[in-house]
Amino acid sequence: MKRIPFSLKVISIAILILGGIGLAIILSWIQFEEIFYNFYAFVFGLVIISFLAIIGAMFVGMFISHRIFSSREFTGFEEEMLKMRRDVEDIKEKIDEMNRKD
């Protein structure tokens, strides 16, 4: 049987706590009347959301880089640029030939 990683357990517990606090506030089970408790809830939520945003950005970056590096075909724009490069090289060769004849 495969073990669940400790980091996944910690992140899951933190998300459940944050979700439980949010649900309790929405249902008015918890009312933060003192700024002290509200500040701790805000900091806890901010840290968890920031951590998840960083992890999400890493996954999005890995997905985008995988998509870029996995495609082996040229796009239409890239093919046109390669054709244009060949045309420019041909024109340069013709101009060099004309200069040599003079």
Phi and psi restraints in degrees (range 20) as a CNS / XPLOR table:
assign (resid 1 and name C) (resid 2 and name N)
       (resid 2 and name CA) (resid 2 and name C) 1.0 -81.3 20.0 2
assign (resid 2 and name N) (resid 2 and name CA)
       (resid 2 and name C) (resid 3 and name N) 1.0 135.8 20.0 2
assign (resid 2 and name C) (resid 3 and name N)
       (resid 3 and name CA) (resid 3 and name C) 1.0 -84.5 20.0 2
assign (resid 3 and name N) (resid 3 and name CA)
       (resid 3 and name C) (resid 4 and name N) 1.0 145.2 20.0 2
assign (resid 3 and name C) (resid 4 and name N)
       (resid 4 and name CA) (resid 4 and name C) 1.0 -82.1 20.0 2
assign (resid 4 and name N) (resid 4 and name CA)
       (resid 4 and name C) (resid 5 and name N) 1.0 130.1 20.0 2
assign (resid 4 and name C) (resid 5 and name N)
       (resid 5 and name CA) (resid 5 and name C) 1.0 -62.7 20.0 2
assign (resid 5 and name N) (resid 5 and name CA)
       (resid 5 and name C) (resid 6 and name N) 1.0 147.6 20.0 2
assign (resid 5 and name C) (resid 6 and name N)
       (resid 6 and name CA) (resid 6 and name C) 1.0 -62.4 20.0 2
assign (resid 6 and name N) (resid 6 and name CA)
       (resid 6 and name C) (resid 7 and name N) 1.0 -39.6 20.0 2
assign (resid 6 and name C) (resid 7 and name N)
       (resid 7 and name CA) (resid 7 and name C) 1.0 -63.5 20.0 2
assign (resid 7 and name N) (resid 7 and name CA)
       (resid 7 and name C) (resid 8 and name N) 1.0 -36.5 20.0 2
assign (resid 7 and name C) (resid 8 and name N)
       (resid 8 and name CA) (resid 8 and name C) 1.0 -66.2 20.0 2
assign (resid 8 and name N) (resid 8 and name CA)
       (resid 8 and name C) (resid 9 and name N) 1.0 -38.3 20.0 2
assign (resid 8 and name C) (resid 9 and name N)
       (resid 9 and name CA) (resid 9 and name C) 1.0 -63.1 20.0 2
assign (resid 9 and name N) (resid 9 and name CA)
       (resid 9 and name C) (resid 10 and name N) 1.0 -44.6 20.0 2
assign (resid 9 and name C) (resid 10 and name N)
       (resid 10 and name CA) (resid 10 and name C) 1.0 -63.6 20.0 2
assign (resid 10 and name N) (resid 10 and name CA)
       (resid 10 and name C) (resid 11 and name N) 1.0 -46.1 20.0 2
assign (resid 10 and name C) (resid 11 and name N)
       (resid 11 and name CA) (resid 11 and name C) 1.0 -64.1 20.0 2
assign (resid 11 and name N) (resid 11 and name CA)
       (resid 11 and name C) (resid 12 and name N) 1.0 -41.2 20.0 2
assign (resid 11 and name C) (resid 12 and name N)
       (resid 12 and name CA) (resid 12 and name C) 1.0 -63.4 20.0 2
assign (resid 12 and name N) (resid 12 and name CA)
       (resid 12 and name C) (resid 13 and name N) 1.0 -42.3 20.0 2
assign (resid 12 and name C) (resid 13 and name N)
       (resid 13 and name CA) (resid 13 and name C) 1.0 -64.1 20.0 2
assign (resid 13 and name N) (resid 13 and name CA)
       (resid 13 and name C) (resid 14 and name N) 1.0 -43.0 20.0 2
assign (resid 13 and name C) (resid 14 and name N)
       (resid 14 and name CA) (resid 14 and name C) 1.0 -62.9 20.0 2
assign (resid 14 and name N) (resid 14 and name CA)
       (resid 14 and name C) (resid 15 and name N) 1.0 -41.8 20.0 2
assign (resid 14 and name C) (resid 15 and name N)
       (resid 15 and name CA) (resid 15 and name C) 1.0 -66.3 20.0 2
assign (resid 15 and name N) (resid 15 and name CA)
       (resid 15 and name C) (resid 16 and name N) 1.0 -40.8 20.0 2
assign (resid 15 and name C) (resid 16 and name N)
       (resid 16 and name CA) (resid 16 and name C) 1.0 -64.5 20.0 2
assign (resid 16 and name N) (resid 16 and name CA)
       (resid 16 and name C) (resid 17 and name N) 1.0 -40.2 20.0 2
assign (resid 16 and name C) (resid 17 and name N)
       (resid 17 and name CA) (resid 17 and name C) 1.0 -63.6 20.0 2
assign (resid 17 and name N) (resid 17 and name CA)
       (resid 17 and name C) (resid 18 and name N) 1.0 -46.5 20.0 2
assign (resid 17 and name C) (resid 18 and name N)
       (resid 18 and name CA) (resid 18 and name C) 1.0 -61.9 20.0 2
assign (resid 18 and name N) (resid 18 and name CA)
       (resid 18 and name C) (resid 19 and name N) 1.0 -44.1 20.0 2
assign (resid 18 and name C) (resid 19 and name N)
       (resid 19 and name CA) (resid 19 and name C) 1.0 -63.8 20.0 2
assign (resid 19 and name N) (resid 19 and name CA)
       (resid 19 and name C) (resid 20 and name N) 1.0 -39.5 20.0 2
assign (resid 19 and name C) (resid 20 and name N)
       (resid 20 and name CA) (resid 20 and name C) 1.0 -64.2 20.0 2
assign (resid 20 and name N) (resid 20 and name CA)
       (resid 20 and name C) (resid 21 and name N) 1.0 -41.8 20.0 2
assign (resid 20 and name C) (resid 21 and name N)
       (resid 21 and name CA) (resid 21 and name C) 1.0 -63.7 20.0 2
assign (resid 21 and name N) (resid 21 and name CA)
       (resid 21 and name C) (resid 22 and name N) 1.0 -43.9 20.0 2
assign (resid 21 and name C) (resid 22 and name N)
       (resid 22 and name CA) (resid 22 and name C) 1.0 -61.4 20.0 2
assign (resid 22 and name N) (resid 22 and name CA)
       (resid 22 and name C) (resid 23 and name N) 1.0 -43.3 20.0 2
assign (resid 22 and name C) (resid 23 and name N)
       (resid 23 and name CA) (resid 23 and name C) 1.0 -64.6 20.0 2
assign (resid 23 and name N) (resid 23 and name CA)
       (resid 23 and name C) (resid 24 and name N) 1.0 -41.0 20.0 2
assign (resid 23 and name C) (resid 24 and name N)
       (resid 24 and name CA) (resid 24 and name C) 1.0 -65.0 20.0 2
assign (resid 24 and name N) (resid 24 and name CA)
       (resid 24 and name C) (resid 25 and name N) 1.0 -35.7 20.0 2
assign (resid 24 and name C) (resid 25 and name N)
       (resid 25 and name CA) (resid 25 and name C) 1.0 -69.6 20.0 2
assign (resid 25 and name N) (resid 25 and name CA)
       (resid 25 and name C) (resid 26 and name N) 1.0 -41.8 20.0 2
assign (resid 25 and name C) (resid 26 and name N)
       (resid 26 and name CA) (resid 26 and name C) 1.0 -63.6 20.0 2
assign (resid 26 and name N) (resid 26 and name CA)
       (resid 26 and name C) (resid 27 and name N) 1.0 -40.2 20.0 2
assign (resid 26 and name C) (resid 27 and name N)
       (resid 27 and name CA) (resid 27 and name C) 1.0 -84.9 20.0 2
assign (resid 27 and name N) (resid 27 and name CA)
       (resid 27 and name C) (resid 28 and name N) 1.0 3.9 20.0 2
assign (resid 27 and name C) (resid 28 and name N)
       (resid 28 and name CA) (resid 28 and name C) 1.0 62.7 20.0 2
assign (resid 28 and name N) (resid 28 and name CA)
       (resid 28 and name C) (resid 29 and name N) 1.0 28.7 20.0 2
assign (resid 28 and name C) (resid 29 and name N)
       (resid 29 and name CA) (resid 29 and name C) 1.0 -78.1 20.0 2
assign (resid 29 and name N) (resid 29 and name CA)
       (resid 29 and name C) (resid 30 and name N) 1.0 -32.7 20.0 2
assign (resid 29 and name C) (resid 30 and name N)
       (resid 30 and name CA) (resid 30 and name C) 1.0 -118.4 20.0 2
assign (resid 30 and name N) (resid 30 and name CA)
       (resid 30 and name C) (resid 31 and name N) 1.0 131.4 20.0 2
assign (resid 30 and name C) (resid 31 and name N)
       (resid 31 and name CA) (resid 31 and name C) 1.0 -124.2 20.0 2
assign (resid 31 and name N) (resid 31 and name CA)
       (resid 31 and name C) (resid 32 and name N) 1.0 117.3 20.0 2
assign (resid 31 and name C) (resid 32 and name N)
       (resid 32 and name CA) (resid 32 and name C) 1.0 -86.4 20.0 2
assign (resid 32 and name N) (resid 32 and name CA)
       (resid 32 and name C) (resid 33 and name N) 1.0 97.4 20.0 2
assign (resid 32 and name C) (resid 33 and name N)
       (resid 33 and name CA) (resid 33 and name C) 1.0 -94.7 20.0 2
assign (resid 33 and name N) (resid 33 and name CA)
       (resid 33 and name C) (resid 34 and name N) 1.0 -25.5 20.0 2
assign (resid 33 and name C) (resid 34 and name N)
       (resid 34 and name CA) (resid 34 and name C) 1.0 -96.1 20.0 2
assign (resid 34 and name N) (resid 34 and name CA)
       (resid 34 and name C) (resid 35 and name N) 1.0 135.7 20.0 2
assign (resid 34 and name C) (resid 35 and name N)
       (resid 35 and name CA) (resid 35 and name C) 1.0 -63.9 20.0 2
assign (resid 35 and name N) (resid 35 and name CA)
       (resid 35 and name C) (resid 36 and name N) 1.0 -25.9 20.0 2
assign (resid 35 and name C) (resid 36 and name N)
       (resid 36 and name CA) (resid 36 and name C) 1.0 -60.1 20.0 2
assign (resid 36 and name N) (resid 36 and name CA)
       (resid 36 and name C) (resid 37 and name N) 1.0 -50.2 20.0 2
assign (resid 36 and name C) (resid 37 and name N)
       (resid 37 and name CA) (resid 37 and name C) 1.0 -69.7 20.0 2
assign (resid 37 and name N) (resid 37 and name CA)
       (resid 37 and name C) (resid 38 and name N) 1.0 -38.6 20.0 2
assign (resid 37 and name C) (resid 38 and name N)
       (resid 38 and name CA) (resid 38 and name C) 1.0 -62.5 20.0 2
assign (resid 38 and name N) (resid 38 and name CA)
       (resid 38 and name C) (resid 39 and name N) 1.0 -38.9 20.0 2
assign (resid 38 and name C) (resid 39 and name N)
       (resid 39 and name CA) (resid 39 and name C) 1.0 -63.5 20.0 2
assign (resid 39 and name N) (resid 39 and name CA)
       (resid 39 and name C) (resid 40 and name N) 1.0 -44.5 20.0 2
assign (resid 39 and name C) (resid 40 and name N)
       (resid 40 and name CA) (resid 40 and name C) 1.0 -64.6 20.0 2
assign (resid 40 and name N) (resid 40 and name CA)
       (resid 40 and name C) (resid 41 and name N) 1.0 -39.8 20.0 2
assign (resid 40 and name C) (resid 41 and name N)
       (resid 41 and name CA) (resid 41 and name C) 1.0 -65.0 20.0 2
assign (resid 41 and name N) (resid 41 and name CA)
       (resid 41 and name C) (resid 42 and name N) 1.0 -40.5 20.0 2
assign (resid 41 and name C) (resid 42 and name N)
       (resid 42 and name CA) (resid 42 and name C) 1.0 -63.8 20.0 2
assign (resid 42 and name N) (resid 42 and name CA)
       (resid 42 and name C) (resid 43 and name N) 1.0 -46.2 20.0 2
assign (resid 42 and name C) (resid 43 and name N)
       (resid 43 and name CA) (resid 43 and name C) 1.0 -64.7 20.0 2
assign (resid 43 and name N) (resid 43 and name CA)
       (resid 43 and name C) (resid 44 and name N) 1.0 -43.0 20.0 2
assign (resid 43 and name C) (resid 44 and name N)
       (resid 44 and name CA) (resid 44 and name C) 1.0 -60.0 20.0 2
assign (resid 44 and name N) (resid 44 and name CA)
       (resid 44 and name C) (resid 45 and name N) 1.0 -47.2 20.0 2
assign (resid 44 and name C) (resid 45 and name N)
       (resid 45 and name CA) (resid 45 and name C) 1.0 -63.8 20.0 2
assign (resid 45 and name N) (resid 45 and name CA)
       (resid 45 and name C) (resid 46 and name N) 1.0 -40.6 20.0 2
assign (resid 45 and name C) (resid 46 and name N)
       (resid 46 and name CA) (resid 46 and name C) 1.0 -64.2 20.0 2
assign (resid 46 and name N) (resid 46 and name CA)
       (resid 46 and name C) (resid 47 and name N) 1.0 -42.1 20.0 2
assign (resid 46 and name C) (resid 47 and name N)
       (resid 47 and name CA) (resid 47 and name C) 1.0 -65.7 20.0 2
assign (resid 47 and name N) (resid 47 and name CA)
       (resid 47 and name C) (resid 48 and name N) 1.0 -45.3 20.0 2
assign (resid 47 and name C) (resid 48 and name N)
       (resid 48 and name CA) (resid 48 and name C) 1.0 -64.4 20.0 2
assign (resid 48 and name N) (resid 48 and name CA)
       (resid 48 and name C) (resid 49 and name N) 1.0 -45.5 20.0 2
assign (resid 48 and name C) (resid 49 and name N)
       (resid 49 and name CA) (resid 49 and name C) 1.0 -65.4 20.0 2
assign (resid 49 and name N) (resid 49 and name CA)
       (resid 49 and name C) (resid 50 and name N) 1.0 -39.6 20.0 2
assign (resid 49 and name C) (resid 50 and name N)
       (resid 50 and name CA) (resid 50 and name C) 1.0 -63.6 20.0 2
assign (resid 50 and name N) (resid 50 and name CA)
       (resid 50 and name C) (resid 51 and name N) 1.0 -43.4 20.0 2
assign (resid 50 and name C) (resid 51 and name N)
       (resid 51 and name CA) (resid 51 and name C) 1.0 -61.3 20.0 2
assign (resid 51 and name N) (resid 51 and name CA)
       (resid 51 and name C) (resid 52 and name N) 1.0 -45.7 20.0 2
assign (resid 51 and name C) (resid 52 and name N)
       (resid 52 and name CA) (resid 52 and name C) 1.0 -67.6 20.0 2
assign (resid 52 and name N) (resid 52 and name CA)
       (resid 52 and name C) (resid 53 and name N) 1.0 -33.5 20.0 2
assign (resid 52 and name C) (resid 53 and name N)
       (resid 53 and name CA) (resid 53 and name C) 1.0 -65.7 20.0 2
assign (resid 53 and name N) (resid 53 and name CA)
       (resid 53 and name C) (resid 54 and name N) 1.0 -40.0 20.0 2
assign (resid 53 and name C) (resid 54 and name N)
       (resid 54 and name CA) (resid 54 and name C) 1.0 -65.9 20.0 2
assign (resid 54 and name N) (resid 54 and name CA)
       (resid 54 and name C) (resid 55 and name N) 1.0 -43.9 20.0 2
assign (resid 54 and name C) (resid 55 and name N)
       (resid 55 and name CA) (resid 55 and name C) 1.0 -63.7 20.0 2
assign (resid 55 and name N) (resid 55 and name CA)
       (resid 55 and name C) (resid 56 and name N) 1.0 -42.7 20.0 2
assign (resid 55 and name C) (resid 56 and name N)
       (resid 56 and name CA) (resid 56 and name C) 1.0 -62.3 20.0 2
assign (resid 56 and name N) (resid 56 and name CA)
       (resid 56 and name C) (resid 57 and name N) 1.0 -41.0 20.0 2
assign (resid 56 and name C) (resid 57 and name N)
       (resid 57 and name CA) (resid 57 and name C) 1.0 -64.4 20.0 2
assign (resid 57 and name N) (resid 57 and name CA)
       (resid 57 and name C) (resid 58 and name N) 1.0 -37.1 20.0 2
assign (resid 57 and name C) (resid 58 and name N)
       (resid 58 and name CA) (resid 58 and name C) 1.0 -64.2 20.0 2
assign (resid 58 and name N) (resid 58 and name CA)
       (resid 58 and name C) (resid 59 and name N) 1.0 -43.0 20.0 2
assign (resid 58 and name C) (resid 59 and name N)
       (resid 59 and name CA) (resid 59 and name C) 1.0 -65.9 20.0 2
assign (resid 59 and name N) (resid 59 and name CA)
       (resid 59 and name C) (resid 60 and name N) 1.0 -39.9 20.0 2
assign (resid 59 and name C) (resid 60 and name N)
       (resid 60 and name CA) (resid 60 and name C) 1.0 -64.4 20.0 2
assign (resid 60 and name N) (resid 60 and name CA)
       (resid 60 and name C) (resid 61 and name N) 1.0 -41.6 20.0 2
assign (resid 60 and name C) (resid 61 and name N)
       (resid 61 and name CA) (resid 61 and name C) 1.0 -63.2 20.0 2
assign (resid 61 and name N) (resid 61 and name CA)
       (resid 61 and name C) (resid 62 and name N) 1.0 -41.2 20.0 2
assign (resid 61 and name C) (resid 62 and name N)
       (resid 62 and name CA) (resid 62 and name C) 1.0 -65.5 20.0 2
assign (resid 62 and name N) (resid 62 and name CA)
       (resid 62 and name C) (resid 63 and name N) 1.0 -38.6 20.0 2
assign (resid 62 and name C) (resid 63 and name N)
       (resid 63 and name CA) (resid 63 and name C) 1.0 -64.7 20.0 2
assign (resid 63 and name N) (resid 63 and name CA)
       (resid 63 and name C) (resid 64 and name N) 1.0 -45.4 20.0 2
assign (resid 63 and name C) (resid 64 and name N)
       (resid 64 and name CA) (resid 64 and name C) 1.0 -65.5 20.0 2
assign (resid 64 and name N) (resid 64 and name CA)
       (resid 64 and name C) (resid 65 and name N) 1.0 -44.7 20.0 2
assign (resid 64 and name C) (resid 65 and name N)
       (resid 65 and name CA) (resid 65 and name C) 1.0 -65.3 20.0 2
assign (resid 65 and name N) (resid 65 and name CA)
       (resid 65 and name C) (resid 66 and name N) 1.0 -35.3 20.0 2
assign (resid 65 and name C) (resid 66 and name N)
       (resid 66 and name CA) (resid 66 and name C) 1.0 -64.0 20.0 2
assign (resid 66 and name N) (resid 66 and name CA)
       (resid 66 and name C) (resid 67 and name N) 1.0 -43.1 20.0 2
assign (resid 66 and name C) (resid 67 and name N)
       (resid 67 and name CA) (resid 67 and name C) 1.0 -64.4 20.0 2
assign (resid 67 and name N) (resid 67 and name CA)
       (resid 67 and name C) (resid 68 and name N) 1.0 -37.6 20.0 2
assign (resid 67 and name C) (resid 68 and name N)
       (resid 68 and name CA) (resid 68 and name C) 1.0 -69.3 20.0 2
assign (resid 68 and name N) (resid 68 and name CA)
       (resid 68 and name C) (resid 69 and name N) 1.0 -46.7 20.0 2
assign (resid 68 and name C) (resid 69 and name N)
       (resid 69 and name CA) (resid 69 and name C) 1.0 -80.9 20.0 2
assign (resid 69 and name N) (resid 69 and name CA)
       (resid 69 and name C) (resid 70 and name N) 1.0 -17.9 20.0 2
assign (resid 69 and name C) (resid 70 and name N)
       (resid 70 and name CA) (resid 70 and name C) 1.0 -84.6 20.0 2
assign (resid 70 and name N) (resid 70 and name CA)
       (resid 70 and name C) (resid 71 and name N) 1.0 -20.2 20.0 2
assign (resid 70 and name C) (resid 71 and name N)
       (resid 71 and name CA) (resid 71 and name C) 1.0 -79.0 20.0 2
assign (resid 71 and name N) (resid 71 and name CA)
       (resid 71 and name C) (resid 72 and name N) 1.0 126.1 20.0 2
assign (resid 71 and name C) (resid 72 and name N)
       (resid 72 and name CA) (resid 72 and name C) 1.0 -103.1 20.0 2
assign (resid 72 and name N) (resid 72 and name CA)
       (resid 72 and name C) (resid 73 and name N) 1.0 -8.3 20.0 2
assign (resid 72 and name C) (resid 73 and name N)
       (resid 73 and name CA) (resid 73 and name C) 1.0 -98.4 20.0 2
assign (resid 73 and name N) (resid 73 and name CA)
       (resid 73 and name C) (resid 74 and name N) 1.0 152.0 20.0 2
assign (resid 73 and name C) (resid 74 and name N)
       (resid 74 and name CA) (resid 74 and name C) 1.0 -80.3 20.0 2
assign (resid 74 and name N) (resid 74 and name CA)
       (resid 74 and name C) (resid 75 and name N) 1.0 147.2 20.0 2
assign (resid 74 and name C) (resid 75 and name N)
       (resid 75 and name CA) (resid 75 and name C) 1.0 -79.1 20.0 2
assign (resid 75 and name N) (resid 75 and name CA)
       (resid 75 and name C) (resid 76 and name N) 1.0 170.4 20.0 2
assign (resid 75 and name C) (resid 76 and name N)
       (resid 76 and name CA) (resid 76 and name C) 1.0 -60.5 20.0 2
assign (resid 76 and name N) (resid 76 and name CA)
       (resid 76 and name C) (resid 77 and name N) 1.0 -39.9 20.0 2
assign (resid 76 and name C) (resid 77 and name N)
       (resid 77 and name CA) (resid 77 and name C) 1.0 -62.8 20.0 2
assign (resid 77 and name N) (resid 77 and name CA)
       (resid 77 and name C) (resid 78 and name N) 1.0 -44.1 20.0 2
assign (resid 77 and name C) (resid 78 and name N)
       (resid 78 and name CA) (resid 78 and name C) 1.0 -65.3 20.0 2
assign (resid 78 and name N) (resid 78 and name CA)
       (resid 78 and name C) (resid 79 and name N) 1.0 -38.3 20.0 2
assign (resid 78 and name C) (resid 79 and name N)
       (resid 79 and name CA) (resid 79 and name C) 1.0 -63.3 20.0 2
assign (resid 79 and name N) (resid 79 and name CA)
       (resid 79 and name C) (resid 80 and name N) 1.0 -42.3 20.0 2
assign (resid 79 and name C) (resid 80 and name N)
       (resid 80 and name CA) (resid 80 and name C) 1.0 -63.0 20.0 2
assign (resid 80 and name N) (resid 80 and name CA)
       (resid 80 and name C) (resid 81 and name N) 1.0 -38.9 20.0 2
assign (resid 80 and name C) (resid 81 and name N)
       (resid 81 and name CA) (resid 81 and name C) 1.0 -66.0 20.0 2
assign (resid 81 and name N) (resid 81 and name CA)
       (resid 81 and name C) (resid 82 and name N) 1.0 -38.6 20.0 2
assign (resid 81 and name C) (resid 82 and name N)
       (resid 82 and name CA) (resid 82 and name C) 1.0 -66.1 20.0 2
assign (resid 82 and name N) (resid 82 and name CA)
       (resid 82 and name C) (resid 83 and name N) 1.0 -39.8 20.0 2
assign (resid 82 and name C) (resid 83 and name N)
       (resid 83 and name CA) (resid 83 and name C) 1.0 -63.8 20.0 2
assign (resid 83 and name N) (resid 83 and name CA)
       (resid 83 and name C) (resid 84 and name N) 1.0 -42.0 20.0 2
assign (resid 83 and name C) (resid 84 and name N)
       (resid 84 and name CA) (resid 84 and name C) 1.0 -64.3 20.0 2
assign (resid 84 and name N) (resid 84 and name CA)
       (resid 84 and name C) (resid 85 and name N) 1.0 -36.8 20.0 2
assign (resid 84 and name C) (resid 85 and name N)
       (resid 85 and name CA) (resid 85 and name C) 1.0 -64.3 20.0 2
assign (resid 85 and name N) (resid 85 and name CA)
       (resid 85 and name C) (resid 86 and name N) 1.0 -43.3 20.0 2
assign (resid 85 and name C) (resid 86 and name N)
       (resid 86 and name CA) (resid 86 and name C) 1.0 -61.9 20.0 2
assign (resid 86 and name N) (resid 86 and name CA)
       (resid 86 and name C) (resid 87 and name N) 1.0 -41.3 20.0 2
assign (resid 86 and name C) (resid 87 and name N)
       (resid 87 and name CA) (resid 87 and name C) 1.0 -62.1 20.0 2
assign (resid 87 and name N) (resid 87 and name CA)
       (resid 87 and name C) (resid 88 and name N) 1.0 -42.6 20.0 2
assign (resid 87 and name C) (resid 88 and name N)
       (resid 88 and name CA) (resid 88 and name C) 1.0 -64.1 20.0 2
assign (resid 88 and name N) (resid 88 and name CA)
       (resid 88 and name C) (resid 89 and name N) 1.0 -40.8 20.0 2
assign (resid 88 and name C) (resid 89 and name N)
       (resid 89 and name CA) (resid 89 and name C) 1.0 -64.4 20.0 2
assign (resid 89 and name N) (resid 89 and name CA)
       (resid 89 and name C) (resid 90 and name N) 1.0 -39.8 20.0 2
assign (resid 89 and name C) (resid 90 and name N)
       (resid 90 and name CA) (resid 90 and name C) 1.0 -62.9 20.0 2
assign (resid 90 and name N) (resid 90 and name CA)
       (resid 90 and name C) (resid 91 and name N) 1.0 -43.9 20.0 2
assign (resid 90 and name C) (resid 91 and name N)
       (resid 91 and name CA) (resid 91 and name C) 1.0 -63.1 20.0 2
assign (resid 91 and name N) (resid 91 and name CA)
       (resid 91 and name C) (resid 92 and name N) 1.0 -41.8 20.0 2
assign (resid 91 and name C) (resid 92 and name N)
       (resid 92 and name CA) (resid 92 and name C) 1.0 -61.2 20.0 2
assign (resid 92 and name N) (resid 92 and name CA)
       (resid 92 and name C) (resid 93 and name N) 1.0 -42.4 20.0 2
assign (resid 92 and name C) (resid 93 and name N)
       (resid 93 and name CA) (resid 93 and name C) 1.0 -62.6 20.0 2
assign (resid 93 and name N) (resid 93 and name CA)
       (resid 93 and name C) (resid 94 and name N) 1.0 -41.8 20.0 2
assign (resid 93 and name C) (resid 94 and name N)
       (resid 94 and name CA) (resid 94 and name C) 1.0 -64.4 20.0 2
assign (resid 94 and name N) (resid 94 and name CA)
       (resid 94 and name C) (resid 95 and name N) 1.0 -40.5 20.0 2
assign (resid 94 and name C) (resid 95 and name N)
       (resid 95 and name CA) (resid 95 and name C) 1.0 -66.6 20.0 2
assign (resid 95 and name N) (resid 95 and name CA)
       (resid 95 and name C) (resid 96 and name N) 1.0 -39.6 20.0 2
assign (resid 95 and name C) (resid 96 and name N)
       (resid 96 and name CA) (resid 96 and name C) 1.0 -63.2 20.0 2
assign (resid 96 and name N) (resid 96 and name CA)
       (resid 96 and name C) (resid 97 and name N) 1.0 -40.5 20.0 2
assign (resid 96 and name C) (resid 97 and name N)
       (resid 97 and name CA) (resid 97 and name C) 1.0 -63.5 20.0 2
assign (resid 97 and name N) (resid 97 and name CA)
       (resid 97 and name C) (resid 98 and name N) 1.0 -40.9 20.0 2
assign (resid 97 and name C) (resid 98 and name N)
       (resid 98 and name CA) (resid 98 and name C) 1.0 -65.2 20.0 2
assign (resid 98 and name N) (resid 98 and name CA)
       (resid 98 and name C) (resid 99 and name N) 1.0 -38.6 20.0 2
assign (resid 98 and name C) (resid 99 and name N)
       (resid 99 and name CA) (resid 99 and name C) 1.0 -69.2 20.0 2
assign (resid 99 and name N) (resid 99 and name CA)
       (resid 99 and name C) (resid 100 and name N) 1.0 -34.2 20.0 2
assign (resid 99 and name C) (resid 100 and name N)
       (resid 100 and name CA) (resid 100 and name C) 1.0 -69.9 20.0 2
assign (resid 100 and name N) (resid 100 and name CA)
       (resid 100 and name C) (resid 101 and name N) 1.0 -33.4 20.0 2
assign (resid 100 and name C) (resid 101 and name N)
       (resid 101 and name CA) (resid 101 and name C) 1.0 -69.4 20.0 2
assign (resid 101 and name N) (resid 101 and name CA)
       (resid 101 and name C) (resid 102 and name N) 1.0 -30.1 20.0 2
